Amino acid sequence: MNRRTFLATMTGLAAVTGAGPALYPASALAHHGWGWATGEEFELTGTITSVKLGNPHGEMTVDAKGAFEGEEWVVEIGQPWRNDRAGLTEAMLAPGTEVTAHGHRSADPDARLMKAEWLTIAGVRHDLYPDRDS
């Protein structure tokens, strides 16, 4: 069941049972779209330690450098079609690769989570969301 089908099913159940938002798992609501991220531009550089590609979107874990030295961040990247369009391949996102991610961090200041608009790998910028101003 994909996310859209899941949410539609849960909405229908909530309407029938009167359960409302209490019926939704927190993860289904907290991590959808851009609503969980700040409006401020954010940039993170580090080394990829792990990657998970696929739907609903890919994620990579980055051992940060610079201002965030020693912190481990999760960077949300695109859906498979979006990564393909941006020219990203699984080999490019291999552990040990240095990456700079530009986008928006979580609105929760304690979360080490961001959503990337674009990545720079080996000096090449890969726009995941070319239609967004950044």
N, CA, C and O atoms as a Tinker XYZ file with bonds, in Angstrom:
   536  protein
     1  N      0.856000   -1.167000    0.000000    73     2
     2  CA     0.000000    0.000000    0.000000    64     1     3
     3  C      0.902000    1.230000    0.000000    63     2     4     5
     4  O      1.789000    1.349000    0.846000    81     3
     5  N      0.684000    2.137000   -0.937000    73     3     6
     6  CA     1.503000    3.349000   -0.970000    64     5     7
     7  C      0.964000    4.374000    0.024000    63     6     8     9
     8  O     -0.125000    4.209000    0.574000    81     7
     9  N      1.739000    5.431000    0.244000    73     7    10
    10  CA     1.396000    6.444000    1.253000    64     9    11
    11  C      0.052000    7.088000    0.968000    63    10    12    13
    12  O     -0.744000    7.290000    1.885000    81    11
    13  N     -0.216000    7.420000   -0.311000    73    11    14
    14  CA    -1.480000    8.078000   -0.657000    64    13    15
    15  C     -2.662000    7.158000   -0.338000    63    14    16    17
    16  O     -3.660000    7.604000    0.227000    81    15
    17  N     -2.550000    5.879000   -0.697000    73    15    18
    18  CA    -3.614000    4.919000   -0.418000    64    17    19
    19  C     -3.789000    4.747000    1.083000    63    18    20    21
    20  O     -4.912000    4.707000    1.587000    81    19
    21  N     -2.662000    4.644000    1.796000    73    19    22
    22  CA    -2.703000    4.501000    3.242000    64    21    23
    23  C     -3.438000    5.673000    3.883000    63    22    24    25
    24  O     -4.340000    5.477000    4.697000    81    23
    25  N     -3.048000    6.896000    3.512000    73    23    26
    26  CA    -3.675000    8.077000    4.109000    64    25    27
    27  C     -5.157000    8.159000    3.768000    63    26    28    29
    28  O     -5.966000    8.537000    4.616000    81    27
    29  N     -5.523000    7.810000    2.536000    73    27    30
    30  CA    -6.934000    7.817000    2.143000    64    29    31
    31  C     -7.710000    6.789000    2.967000    63    30    32    33
    32  O     -8.825000    7.061000    3.412000    81    31
    33  N     -7.123000    5.614000    3.170000    73    31    34
    34  CA    -7.767000    4.571000    3.966000    64    33    35
    35  C     -7.938000    5.035000    5.408000    63    34    36    37
    36  O     -9.010000    4.871000    5.991000    81    35
    37  N     -6.888000    5.614000    5.986000    73    35    38
    38  CA    -6.960000    6.083000    7.362000    64    37    39
    39  C     -7.975000    7.217000    7.511000    63    38    40    41
    40  O     -8.673000    7.294000    8.522000    81    39
    41  N     -8.060000    8.092000    6.517000    73    39    42
    42  CA    -9.034000    9.180000    6.558000    64    41    43
    43  C    -10.445000    8.613000    6.561000    63    42    44    45
    44  O    -11.304000    9.071000    7.315000    81    43
    45  N    -10.683000    7.614000    5.716000    73    43    46
    46  CA   -11.991000    6.969000    5.675000    64    45    47
    47  C    -12.343000    6.303000    6.995000    63    46    48    49
    48  O    -13.474000    6.413000    7.468000    81    47
    49  N    -11.368000    5.605000    7.595000    73    47    50
    50  CA   -11.597000    4.967000    8.893000    64    49    51
    51  C    -11.882000    5.996000    9.976000    63    50    52    53
    52  O    -12.745000    5.790000   10.830000    81    51
    53  N    -11.155000    7.096000    9.935000    73    51    54
    54  CA   -11.356000    8.143000   10.936000    64    53    55
    55  C    -12.755000    8.730000   10.819000    63    54    56    57
    56  O    -13.400000    9.011000   11.829000    81    55
    57  N    -13.226000    8.915000    9.589000    73    55    58
    58  CA   -14.557000    9.480000    9.377000    64    57    59
    59  C    -15.631000    8.531000    9.903000    63    58    60    61
    60  O    -16.611000    8.970000   10.505000    81    59
    61  N    -15.446000    7.225000    9.677000    73    59    62
    62  CA   -16.442000    6.233000   10.099000    64    61    63
    63  C    -16.423000    6.057000   11.615000    63    62    64    65
    64  O    -17.477000    5.965000   12.244000    81    63
    65  N    -15.226000    6.012000   12.202000    73    63    66
    66  CA   -15.114000    5.724000   13.638000    64    65    67
    67  C    -15.119000    6.961000   14.515000    63    66    68    69
    68  O    -15.303000    6.865000   15.728000    81    67
    69  N    -14.915000    8.134000   13.901000    73    67    70
    70  CA   -14.818000    9.360000   14.681000    64    69    71
    71  C    -13.496000    9.495000   15.415000    63    70    72    73
    72  O    -13.359000   10.333000   16.306000    81    71
    73  N    -12.527000    8.678000   15.046000    73    71    74
    74  CA   -11.243000    8.673000   15.749000    64    73    75
    75  C    -10.391000    9.881000   15.412000    63    74    76    77
    76  O     -9.554000   10.285000   16.219000    81    75
    77  N    -10.584000   10.464000   14.240000    73    75    78
    78  CA    -9.818000   11.640000   13.848000    64    77    79
    79  C     -8.322000   11.398000   13.847000    63    78    80    81
    80  O     -7.871000   10.277000   13.614000    81    79
    81  N     -7.545000   12.450000   14.108000    73    79    82
    82  CA    -6.089000   12.366000   14.026000    64    81    83
    83  C     -5.460000   11.341000   14.957000    63    82    84    85
    84  O     -4.349000   10.884000   14.687000    81    83
    85  N     -6.118000   10.966000   16.032000    73    83    86
    86  CA    -5.544000    9.981000   16.946000    64    85    87
    87  C     -5.305000    8.646000   16.270000    63    86    88    89
    88  O     -4.471000    7.865000   16.728000    81    87
    89  N     -6.017000    8.368000   15.195000    73    87    90
    90  CA    -5.876000    7.109000   14.485000    64    89    91
    91  C     -4.630000    7.059000   13.619000    63    90    92    93
    92  O     -4.149000    5.967000   13.314000    81    91
    93  N     -4.096000    8.192000   13.215000    73    91    94
    94  CA    -2.935000    8.229000   12.332000    64    93    95
    95  C     -1.650000    7.959000   13.098000    63    94    96    97
    96  O     -1.444000    8.532000   14.169000    81    95
    97  N     -0.780000    7.099000   12.574000    73    95    98
    98  CA     0.532000    6.977000   13.203000    64    97    99
    99  C      1.267000    8.313000   13.064000    63    98   100   101
   100  O      1.153000    8.986000   12.040000    81    99
   101  N      2.014000    8.687000   14.089000    73    99   102
   102  CA     2.733000    9.964000   14.065000    64   101   103
   103  C      3.658000   10.053000   12.868000    63   102   104   105
   104  O      3.806000   11.122000   12.276000    81   103
   105  N      4.284000    8.939000   12.503000    73   103   106
   106  CA     5.227000    8.960000   11.385000    64   105   107
   107  C      4.541000    9.265000   10.063000    63   106   108   109
   108  O      5.172000    9.807000    9.155000    81   107
   109  N      3.277000    8.932000    9.937000    73   107   110
   110  CA     2.573000    9.195000    8.685000    64   109   111
   111  C      2.304000   10.683000    8.507000    63   110   112   113
   112  O      2.226000   11.165000    7.377000    81   111
   113  N      2.163000   11.403000    9.591000    73   111   114
   114  CA     1.860000   12.821000    9.501000    64   113   115
   115  C      3.095000   13.703000    9.618000    63   114   116   117
   116  O      3.165000   14.762000    8.994000    81   115
   117  N      4.058000   13.279000   10.405000    73   115   118
   118  CA     5.184000   14.136000   10.746000    64   117   119
   119  C      6.190000   14.290000    9.630000    63   118   120   121
   120  O      7.030000   15.189000    9.691000    81   119
   121  N      6.141000   13.462000    8.629000    73   119   122
   122  CA     7.238000   13.418000    7.678000    64   121   123
   123  C      6.746000   13.486000    6.231000    63   122   124   125
   124  O      7.329000   12.865000    5.342000    81   123
   125  N      5.684000   14.232000    6.002000    73   123   126
   126  CA     5.094000   14.281000    4.671000    64   125   127
   127  C      5.347000   15.650000    4.048000    63   126   128   129
   128  O      5.100000   16.674000    4.685000    81   127
   129  N      5.833000   15.677000    2.821000    73   127   130
   130  CA     6.052000   16.939000    2.129000    64   129   131
   131  C      7.156000   17.764000    2.770000    63   130   132   133
   132  O      8.161000   17.227000    3.235000    81   131
   133  N      6.954000   19.082000    2.788000    73   131   134
   134  CA     7.934000   20.015000    3.331000    64   133   135
   135  C      7.485000   20.612000    4.659000    63   134   136   137
   136  O      8.240000   21.372000    5.265000    81   135
   137  N      6.303000   20.300000    5.123000    73   135   138
   138  CA     5.736000   20.924000    6.308000    64   137   139
   139  C      6.541000   20.750000    7.578000    63   138   140   141
   140  O      6.442000   21.585000    8.478000    81   139
   141  N      7.318000   19.721000    7.682000    73   139   142
   142  CA     8.107000   19.452000    8.887000    64   141   143
   143  C      9.423000   20.231000    8.915000    63   142   144   145
   144  O     10.100000   20.260000    9.943000    81   143
   145  N      9.788000   20.855000    7.810000    73   143   146
   146  CA    11.083000   21.537000    7.697000    64   145   147
   147  C     10.929000   23.051000    7.866000    63   146   148   149
   148  O      9.851000   23.609000    7.658000    81   147
   149  N     12.033000   23.700000    8.247000    73   147   150
   150  CA    12.030000   25.156000    8.364000    64   149   151
   151  C     11.999000   25.788000    6.977000    63   150   152   153
   152  O     12.238000   25.113000    5.976000    81   151
   153  N     11.706000   27.071000    6.922000    73   151   154
   154  CA    11.731000   27.802000    5.663000    64   153   155
   155  C     13.117000   28.337000    5.327000    63   154   156   157
   156  O     13.336000   28.841000    4.226000    81   155
   157  N     14.044000   28.232000    6.257000    73   155   158
   158  CA    15.396000   28.757000    6.053000    64   157   159
   159  C     16.257000   27.778000    5.259000    63   158   160   161
   160  O     16.163000   26.562000    5.429000    81   159
   161  N     17.091000   28.330000    4.395000    73   159   162
   162  CA    18.053000   27.515000    3.660000    64   161   163
   163  C     19.076000   26.939000    4.641000    63   162   164   165
   164  O     19.433000   27.587000    5.625000    81   163
   165  N     19.536000   25.736000    4.371000    73   163   166
   166  CA    20.449000   25.043000    5.267000    64   165   167
   167  C     21.415000   24.224000    4.419000    63   166   168   169
   168  O     21.026000   23.665000    3.394000    81   167
   169  N     22.659000   24.154000    4.843000    73   167   170
   170  CA    23.651000   23.382000    4.093000    64   169   171
   171  C     24.470000   22.524000    5.047000    63   170   172   173
   172  O     24.847000   22.961000    6.135000    81   171
   173  N     24.737000   21.299000    4.621000    73   171   174
   174  CA    25.467000   20.333000    5.424000    64   173   175
   175  C     26.464000   19.612000    4.532000    63   174   176   177
   176  O     26.112000   19.144000    3.449000    81   175
   177  N     27.715000   19.521000    4.989000    73   175   178
   178  CA    28.738000   18.772000    4.263000    64   177   179
   179  C     29.219000   17.641000    5.155000    63   178   180   181
   180  O     29.352000   17.808000    6.368000    81   179
   181  N     29.476000   16.502000    4.558000    73   179   182
   182  CA    29.982000   15.368000    5.319000    64   181   183
   183  C     30.212000   14.172000    4.427000    63   182   184   185
   184  O     30.200000   14.267000    3.200000    81   183
   185  N     30.424000   13.036000    5.079000    73   183   186
   186  CA    30.692000   11.784000    4.388000    64   185   187
   187  C     29.498000   10.855000    4.551000    63   186   188   189
   188  O     29.006000   10.658000    5.662000    81   187
   189  N     29.037000   10.290000    3.454000    73   187   190
   190  CA    27.920000    9.343000    3.490000    64   189   191
   191  C     28.371000    8.083000    4.226000    63   190   192   193
   192  O     29.407000    7.504000    3.901000    81   191
   193  N     27.582000    7.662000    5.224000    73   191   194
   194  CA    27.882000    6.417000    5.942000    64   193   195
   195  C     26.916000    5.294000    5.581000    63   194   196   197
   196  O     27.261000    4.117000    5.683000    81   195
   197  N     25.705000    5.658000    5.158000    73   195   198
   198  CA    24.740000    4.652000    4.689000    64   197   199
   199  C     23.707000    5.338000    3.810000    63   198   200   201
   200  O     23.515000    6.552000    3.882000    81   199
   201  N     23.050000    4.544000    2.987000    73   199   202
   202  CA    22.026000    5.084000    2.088000    64   201   203
   203  C     20.923000    4.058000    1.918000    63   202   204   205
   204  O     21.176000    2.854000    1.875000    81   203
   205  N     19.684000    4.553000    1.821000    73   203   206
   206  CA    18.515000    3.721000    1.548000    64   205   207
   207  C     17.761000    4.415000    0.427000    63   206   208   209
   208  O     17.248000    5.520000    0.604000    81   207
   209  N     17.697000    3.774000   -0.711000    73   207   210
   210  CA    16.999000    4.361000   -1.851000    64   209   211
   211  C     15.665000    3.661000   -2.038000    63   210   212   213
   212  O     15.490000    2.517000   -1.620000    81   211
   213  N     14.739000    4.345000   -2.660000    73   211   214
   214  CA    13.427000    3.761000   -2.928000    64   213   215
   215  C     12.332000    4.737000   -2.562000    63   214   216   217
   216  O     12.577000    5.922000   -2.334000    81   215
   217  N     11.123000    4.217000   -2.510000    73   215   218
   218  CA     9.953000    5.025000   -2.198000    64   217   219
   219  C      9.648000    4.948000   -0.714000    63   218   220   221
   220  O      9.964000    3.928000   -0.100000    81   219
   221  N      9.062000    5.950000   -0.108000    73   219   222
   222  CA     8.543000    7.140000   -0.752000    64   221   223
   223  C      9.649000    8.132000   -1.136000    63   222   224   225
   224  O      9.415000    9.027000   -1.948000    81   223
   225  N     10.849000    7.984000   -0.564000    73   223   226
   226  CA    11.997000    8.822000   -0.915000    64   225   227
   227  C     13.242000    8.138000   -0.375000    63   226   228   229
   228  O     13.164000    7.281000    0.506000    81   227
   229  N     14.381000    8.522000   -0.908000    73   227   230
   230  CA    15.629000    7.990000   -0.399000    64   229   231
   231  C     16.093000    8.755000    0.827000    63   230   232   233
   232  O     15.671000    9.884000    1.078000    81   231
   233  N     16.963000    8.117000    1.578000    73   231   234
   234  CA    17.588000    8.747000    2.731000    64   233   235
   235  C     19.042000    8.339000    2.776000    63   234   236   237
   236  O     19.395000    7.210000    2.435000    81   235
   237  N     19.882000    9.263000    3.198000    73   235   238
   238  CA    21.275000    8.913000    3.430000    64   237   239
   239  C     21.670000    9.448000    4.793000    63   238   240   241
   240  O     21.193000   10.494000    5.233000    81   239
   241  N     22.545000    8.714000    5.447000    73   239   242
   242  CA    23.088000    9.145000    6.724000    64   241   243
   243  C     24.461000    9.731000    6.440000    63   242   244   245
   244  O     25.270000    9.142000    5.724000    81   243
   245  N     24.707000   10.904000    7.016000    73   243   246
   246  CA    25.936000   11.645000    6.744000    64   245   247
   247  C     26.650000   11.938000    8.057000    63   246   248   249
   248  O     26.049000   12.441000    9.006000    81   247
   249  N     27.941000   11.617000    8.098000    73   247   250
   250  CA    28.809000   11.997000    9.199000    64   249   251
   251  C     29.268000   13.418000    8.882000    63   250   252   253
   252  O     30.082000   13.626000    7.982000    81   251
   253  N     28.742000   14.393000    9.623000    73   251   254
   254  CA    28.924000   15.803000    9.291000    64   253   255
   255  C     30.333000   16.308000    9.574000    63   254   256   257
   256  O     31.063000   15.780000   10.412000    81   255
   257  N     30.678000   17.360000    8.831000    73   255   258
   258  CA    31.936000   18.084000    9.009000    64   257   259
   259  C     31.610000   19.543000    9.298000    63   258   260   261
   260  O     30.446000   19.942000    9.278000    81   259
   261  N     32.641000   20.334000    9.566000    73   259   262
   262  CA    32.439000   21.767000    9.777000    64   261   263
   263  C     31.710000   22.060000   11.068000    63   262   264   265
   264  O     32.043000   21.499000   12.111000    81   263
   265  N     30.716000   22.935000   11.012000    73   263   266
   266  CA    29.981000   23.378000   12.195000    64   265   267
   267  C     29.270000   22.229000   12.916000    63   266   268   269
   268  O     28.959000   22.341000   14.101000    81   267
   269  N     29.016000   21.140000   12.214000    73   267   270
   270  CA    28.282000   20.010000   12.795000    64   269   271
   271  C     29.177000   18.777000   12.961000    63   270   272   273
   272  O     28.689000   17.650000   13.038000    81   271
   273  N     30.486000   19.009000   13.013000    73   271   274
   274  CA    31.490000   17.949000   13.142000    64   273   275
   275  C     31.085000   16.953000   14.228000    63   274   276   277
   276  O     30.721000   17.337000   15.339000    81   275
   277  N     31.158000   15.673000   13.883000    73   275   278
   278  CA    30.873000   14.622000   14.851000    64   277   279
   279  C     29.407000   14.261000   14.980000    63   278   280   281
   280  O     29.071000   13.310000   15.685000    81   279
   281  N     28.520000   14.998000   14.316000    73   279   282
   282  CA    27.096000   14.680000   14.364000    64   281   283
   283  C     26.717000   13.809000   13.169000    63   282   284   285
   284  O     27.283000   13.934000   12.083000    81   283
   285  N     25.771000   12.945000   13.391000    73   283   286
   286  CA    25.254000   12.102000   12.316000    64   285   287
   287  C     23.884000   12.640000   11.921000    63   286   288   289
   288  O     22.991000   12.763000   12.759000    81   287
   289  N     23.727000   12.956000   10.646000    73   287   290
   290  CA    22.491000   13.539000   10.125000    64   289   291
   291  C     21.844000   12.585000    9.134000    63   290   292   293
   292  O     22.531000   11.851000    8.423000    81   291
   293  N     20.521000   12.602000    9.092000    73   291   294
   294  CA    19.771000   11.905000    8.053000    64   293   295
   295  C     19.337000   12.970000    7.051000    63   294   296   297
   296  O     18.734000   13.980000    7.413000    81   295
   297  N     19.658000   12.722000    5.786000    73   295   298
   298  CA    19.317000   13.645000    4.709000    64   297   299
   299  C     18.300000   12.954000    3.808000    63   298   300   301
   300  O     18.597000   11.931000    3.191000    81   299
   301  N     17.107000   13.517000    3.739000    73   299   302
   302  CA    16.074000   12.986000    2.851000    64   301   303
   303  C     16.383000   13.463000    1.437000    63   302   304   305
   304  O     16.537000   14.660000    1.191000    81   303
   305  N     16.469000   12.512000    0.514000    73   303   306
   306  CA    16.682000   12.854000   -0.888000    64   305   307
   307  C     15.434000   12.470000   -1.669000    63   306   308   309
   308  O     14.399000   12.194000   -1.062000    81   307
   309  N     15.500000   12.446000   -2.975000    73   307   310
   310  CA    14.300000   12.296000   -3.776000    64   309   311
   311  C     13.770000   10.878000   -3.928000    63   310   312   313
   312  O     14.385000    9.896000   -3.512000    81   311
   313  N     12.604000   10.825000   -4.542000    73   311   314
   314  CA    12.048000    9.558000   -4.978000    64   313   315
   315  C     12.941000    9.032000   -6.107000    63   314   316   317
   316  O     13.720000    9.797000   -6.675000    81   315
   317  N     12.842000    7.735000   -6.443000    73   315   318
   318  CA    13.713000    7.200000   -7.493000    64   317   319
   319  C     13.675000    8.003000   -8.796000    63   318   320   321
   320  O     14.727000    8.247000   -9.387000    81   319
   321  N     12.510000    8.415000   -9.254000    73   319   322
   322  CA    12.429000    9.169000  -10.517000    64   321   323
   323  C     13.100000   10.531000  -10.394000    63   322   324   325
   324  O     13.706000   11.017000  -11.349000    81   323
   325  N     12.993000   11.151000   -9.209000    73   323   326
   326  CA    13.587000   12.468000   -8.992000    64   325   327
   327  C     15.121000   12.351000   -8.960000    63   326   328   329
   328  O     15.819000   13.190000   -9.530000    81   327
   329  N     15.640000   11.313000   -8.296000    73   327   330
   330  CA    17.084000   11.077000   -8.261000    64   329   331
   331  C     17.614000   10.818000   -9.667000    63   330   332   333
   332  O     18.664000   11.338000  -10.044000    81   331
   333  N     16.888000   10.014000  -10.443000    73   331   334
   334  CA    17.292000    9.737000  -11.836000    64   333   335
   335  C     17.347000   11.027000  -12.645000    63   334   336   337
   336  O     18.313000   11.279000  -13.365000    81   335
   337  N     16.306000   11.839000  -12.519000    73   335   338
   338  CA    16.243000   13.101000  -13.267000    64   337   339
   339  C     17.394000   14.033000  -12.891000    63   338   340   341
   340  O     17.890000   14.784000  -13.730000    81   339
   341  N     17.819000   13.982000  -11.619000    73   339   342
   342  CA    18.913000   14.825000  -11.148000    64   341   343
   343  C     20.284000   14.263000  -11.517000    63   342   344   345
   344  O     21.306000   14.905000  -11.275000    81   343
   345  N     20.306000   13.054000  -12.107000    73   343   346
   346  CA    21.568000   12.449000  -12.506000    64   345   347
   347  C     22.273000   11.699000  -11.394000    63   346   348   349
   348  O     23.458000   11.388000  -11.512000    81   347
   349  N     21.558000   11.405000  -10.312000    73   347   350
   350  CA    22.152000   10.661000   -9.208000    64   349   351
   351  C     22.026000    9.163000   -9.438000    63   350   352   353
   352  O     20.979000    8.675000   -9.865000    81   351
   353  N     23.090000    8.445000   -9.154000    73   351   354
   354  CA    23.065000    6.986000   -9.249000    64   353   355
   355  C     23.396000    6.409000   -7.878000    63   354   356   357
   356  O     23.945000    7.097000   -7.017000    81   355
   357  N     23.061000    5.155000   -7.690000    73   355   358
   358  CA    23.363000    4.491000   -6.424000    64   357   359
   359  C     24.866000    4.492000   -6.157000    63   358   360   361
   360  O     25.293000    4.667000   -5.015000    81   359
   361  N     25.666000    4.297000   -7.197000    73   359   362
   362  CA    27.128000    4.288000   -7.044000    64   361   363
   363  C     27.648000    5.639000   -6.549000    63   362   364   365
   364  O     28.614000    5.684000   -5.787000    81   363
   365  N     27.027000    6.728000   -6.967000    73   363   366
   366  CA    27.452000    8.063000   -6.542000    64   365   367
   367  C     27.167000    8.311000   -5.065000    63   366   368   369
   368  O     27.818000    9.147000   -4.438000    81   367
   369  N     26.205000    7.596000   -4.512000    73   367   370
   370  CA    25.776000    7.790000   -3.129000    64   369   371
   371  C     26.363000    6.730000   -2.200000    63   370   372   373
   372  O     25.836000    6.493000   -1.113000    81   371
   373  N     27.434000    6.105000   -2.618000    73   371   374
   374  CA    28.047000    5.021000   -1.845000    64   373   375
   375  C     28.667000    5.544000   -0.549000    63   374   376   377
   376  O     29.158000    6.673000   -0.505000    81   375
   377  N     28.646000    4.721000    0.510000    73   375   378
   378  CA    29.336000    5.098000    1.742000    64   377   379
   379  C     30.792000    5.475000    1.452000    63   378   380   381
   380  O     31.475000    4.842000    0.647000    81   379
   381  N     31.235000    6.525000    2.136000    73   379   382
   382  CA    32.590000    7.043000    1.935000    64   381   383
   383  C     32.638000    8.239000    1.005000    63   382   384   385
   384  O     33.662000    8.918000    0.929000    81   383
   385  N     31.548000    8.511000    0.294000    73   383   386
   386  CA    31.477000    9.643000   -0.630000    64   385   387
   387  C     31.246000   10.933000    0.147000    63   386   388   389
   388  O     30.395000   10.986000    1.035000    81   387
   389  N     32.010000   11.978000   -0.192000    73   387   390
   390  CA    31.774000   13.287000    0.408000    64   389   391
   391  C     30.641000   13.972000   -0.357000    63   390   392   393
   392  O     30.585000   13.928000   -1.586000    81   391
   393  N     29.755000   14.596000    0.386000    73   391   394
   394  CA    28.578000   15.229000   -0.197000    64   393   395
   395  C     28.281000   16.531000    0.533000    63   394   396   397
   396  O     28.516000   16.655000    1.735000    81   395
   397  N     27.763000   17.495000   -0.212000    73   395   398
   398  CA    27.180000   18.689000    0.384000    64   397   399
   399  C     25.706000   18.677000    0.016000    63   398   400   401
   400  O     25.344000   18.601000   -1.158000    81   399
   401  N     24.866000   18.752000    1.034000    73   399   402
   402  CA    23.418000   18.774000    0.834000    64   401   403
   403  C     22.913000   20.176000    1.159000    63   402   404   405
   404  O     23.252000   20.742000    2.198000    81   403
   405  N     22.103000   20.728000    0.265000    73   403   406
   406  CA    21.508000   22.046000    0.460000    64   405   407
   407  C     19.998000   21.871000    0.463000    63   406   408   409
   408  O     19.439000   21.221000   -0.421000    81   407
   409  N     19.345000   22.450000    1.454000    73   407   410
   410  CA    17.892000   22.340000    1.546000    64   409   411
   411  C     17.388000   22.967000    2.811000    63   410   412   413
   412  O     17.690000   24.125000    3.104000    81   411
   413  N     16.598000   22.192000    3.589000    73   411   414
   414  CA    15.949000   22.716000    4.788000    64   413   415
   415  C     16.013000   21.680000    5.899000    63   414   416   417
   416  O     15.738000   20.500000    5.681000    81   415
   417  N     16.378000   22.134000    7.090000    73   415   418
   418  CA    16.464000   21.222000    8.222000    64   417   419
   419  C     15.126000   21.110000    8.924000    63   418   420   421
   420  O     14.222000   21.916000    8.707000    81   419
   421  N     15.016000   20.099000    9.770000    73   419   422
   422  CA    13.812000   19.889000   10.555000    64   421   423
   423  C     13.514000   21.095000   11.427000    63   422   424   425
   424  O     14.432000   21.748000   11.925000    81   423
   425  N     12.240000   21.393000   11.612000    73   423   426
   426  CA    11.819000   22.467000   12.507000    64   425   427
   427  C     12.091000   22.097000   13.964000    63   426   428   429
   428  O     12.123000   22.972000   14.829000    81   427
   429  N     12.285000   20.815000   14.236000    73   427   430
   430  CA    12.656000   20.364000   15.572000    64   429   431
   431  C     14.157000   20.558000   15.712000    63   430   432   433
   432  O     14.924000   19.836000   15.074000    81   431
   433  N     14.604000   21.517000   16.531000    73   431   434
   434  CA    16.039000   21.817000   16.609000    64   433   435
   435  C     16.879000   20.666000   17.145000    63   434   436   437
   436  O     18.095000   20.652000   16.954000    81   435
   437  N     16.256000   19.706000   17.807000    73   435   438
   438  CA    16.989000   18.553000   18.328000    64   437   439
   439  C     17.133000   17.433000   17.304000    63   438   440   441
   440  O     17.936000   16.520000   17.498000    81   439
   441  N     16.374000   17.492000   16.227000    73   439   442
   442  CA    16.437000   16.454000   15.194000    64   441   443
   443  C     17.601000   16.733000   14.247000    63   442   444   445
   444  O     17.798000   17.874000   13.828000    81   443
   445  N     18.339000   15.745000   13.922000    73   443   446
   446  CA    19.436000   15.843000   12.951000    64   445   447
   447  C     18.912000   15.294000   11.629000    63   446   448   449
   448  O     19.335000   14.237000   11.160000    81   447
   449  N     17.976000   16.043000   11.042000    73   447   450
   450  CA    17.249000   15.620000    9.858000    64   449   451
   451  C     17.089000   16.815000    8.931000    63   450   452   453
   452  O     16.772000   17.917000    9.380000    81   451
   453  N     17.305000   16.602000    7.648000    73   451   454
   454  CA    17.084000   17.660000    6.661000    64   453   455
   455  C     16.534000   17.063000    5.381000    63   454   456   457
   456  O     16.674000   15.868000    5.123000    81   455
   457  N     15.906000   17.917000    4.582000    73   455   458
   458  CA    15.413000   17.542000    3.266000    64   457   459
   459  C     16.236000   18.312000    2.240000    63   458   460   461
   460  O     16.279000   19.542000    2.263000    81   459
   461  N     16.883000   17.583000    1.347000    73   459   462
   462  CA    17.769000   18.205000    0.372000    64   461   463
   463  C     17.004000   18.688000   -0.855000    63   462   464   465
   464  O     16.147000   17.980000   -1.383000    81   463
   465  N     17.326000   19.907000   -1.303000    73   463   466
   466  CA    16.855000   20.417000   -2.587000    64   465   467
   467  C     17.850000   20.051000   -3.673000    63   466   468   469
   468  O     17.472000   19.760000   -4.808000    81   467
   469  N     19.138000   20.069000   -3.309000    73   467   470
   470  CA    20.179000   19.653000   -4.244000    64   469   471
   471  C     21.367000   19.111000   -3.479000    63   470   472   473
   472  O     21.578000   19.434000   -2.310000    81   471
   473  N     22.146000   18.273000   -4.166000    73   471   474
   474  CA    23.370000   17.692000   -3.617000    64   473   475
   475  C     24.529000   18.073000   -4.520000    63   474   476   477
   476  O     24.370000   18.183000   -5.736000    81   475
   477  N     25.698000   18.274000   -3.920000    73   475   478
   478  CA    26.919000   18.439000   -4.696000    64   477   479
   479  C     27.828000   17.267000   -4.361000    63   478   480   481
   480  O     28.169000   17.034000   -3.202000    81   479
   481  N     28.213000   16.536000   -5.401000    73   479   482
   482  CA    29.106000   15.389000   -5.273000    64   481   483
   483  C     30.188000   15.548000   -6.326000    63   482   484   485
   484  O     29.901000   15.728000   -7.509000    81   483
   485  N     31.442000   15.480000   -5.880000    73   483   486
   486  CA    32.604000   15.617000   -6.780000    64   485   487
   487  C     32.506000   16.887000   -7.629000    63   486   488   489
   488  O     32.852000   16.884000   -8.810000    81   487
   489  N     32.030000   17.968000   -7.012000    73   487   490
   490  CA    31.963000   19.255000   -7.688000    64   489   491
   491  C     30.790000   19.438000   -8.635000    63   490   492   493
   492  O     30.681000   20.475000   -9.289000    81   491
   493  N     29.905000   18.442000   -8.719000    73   491   494
   494  CA    28.750000   18.513000   -9.623000    64   493   495
   495  C     27.475000   18.660000   -8.796000    63   494   496   497
   496  O     27.216000   17.883000   -7.877000    81   495
   497  N     26.689000   19.674000   -9.146000    73   495   498
   498  CA    25.412000   19.927000   -8.466000    64   497   499
   499  C     24.318000   19.084000   -9.116000    63   498   500   501
   500  O     24.189000   19.047000  -10.340000    81   499
   501  N     23.535000   18.409000   -8.275000    73   499   502
   502  CA    22.422000   17.565000   -8.722000    64   501   503
   503  C     21.133000   18.126000   -8.116000    63   502   504   505
   504  O     20.871000   17.949000   -6.926000    81   503
   505  N     20.333000   18.804000   -8.941000    73   503   506
   506  CA    19.096000   19.442000   -8.478000    64   505   507
   507  C     17.970000   18.424000   -8.371000    63   506   508   509
   508  O     17.506000   17.886000   -9.377000    81   507
   509  N     17.541000   18.168000   -7.154000    73   507   510
   510  CA    16.406000   17.273000   -6.918000    64   509   511
   511  C     15.084000   18.007000   -7.139000    63   510   512   513
   512  O     14.102000   17.414000   -7.587000    81   511
   513  N     15.070000   19.291000   -6.821000    73   511   514
   514  CA    13.867000   20.129000   -6.956000    64   513   515
   515  C     14.213000   21.384000   -7.739000    63   514   516   517
   516  O     14.269000   22.468000   -7.160000    81   515
   517  N     14.446000   21.265000   -9.040000    73   515   518
   518  CA    14.883000   22.433000   -9.829000    64   517   519
   519  C     13.832000   23.547000   -9.880000    63   518   520   521
   520  O     14.161000   24.684000  -10.217000    81   519
   521  N     12.592000   23.243000   -9.556000    73   519   522
   522  CA    11.527000   24.242000   -9.597000    64   521   523
   523  C     11.450000   25.064000   -8.311000    63   522   524   525
   524  O     10.709000   26.046000   -8.262000    81   523
   525  N     12.187000   24.692000   -7.284000    73   523   526
   526  CA    12.185000   25.435000   -6.017000    64   525   527
   527  C     13.271000   26.491000   -6.027000    63   526   528   529
   528  O     14.364000   26.270000   -6.547000    81   527
   529  N     12.961000   27.643000   -5.446000    73   527   530
   530  CA    13.980000   28.688000   -5.282000    64   529   531
   531  C     14.876000   28.305000   -4.115000    63   530   532   533
   532  O     14.400000   28.038000   -3.012000    81   531
   533  N     16.169000   28.280000   -4.370000    73   531   534
   534  CA    17.106000   28.003000   -3.269000    64   533   535
   535  C     18.396000   28.740000   -3.499000    63   534   536
   536  O     19.316000   28.641000   -2.687000    81   535
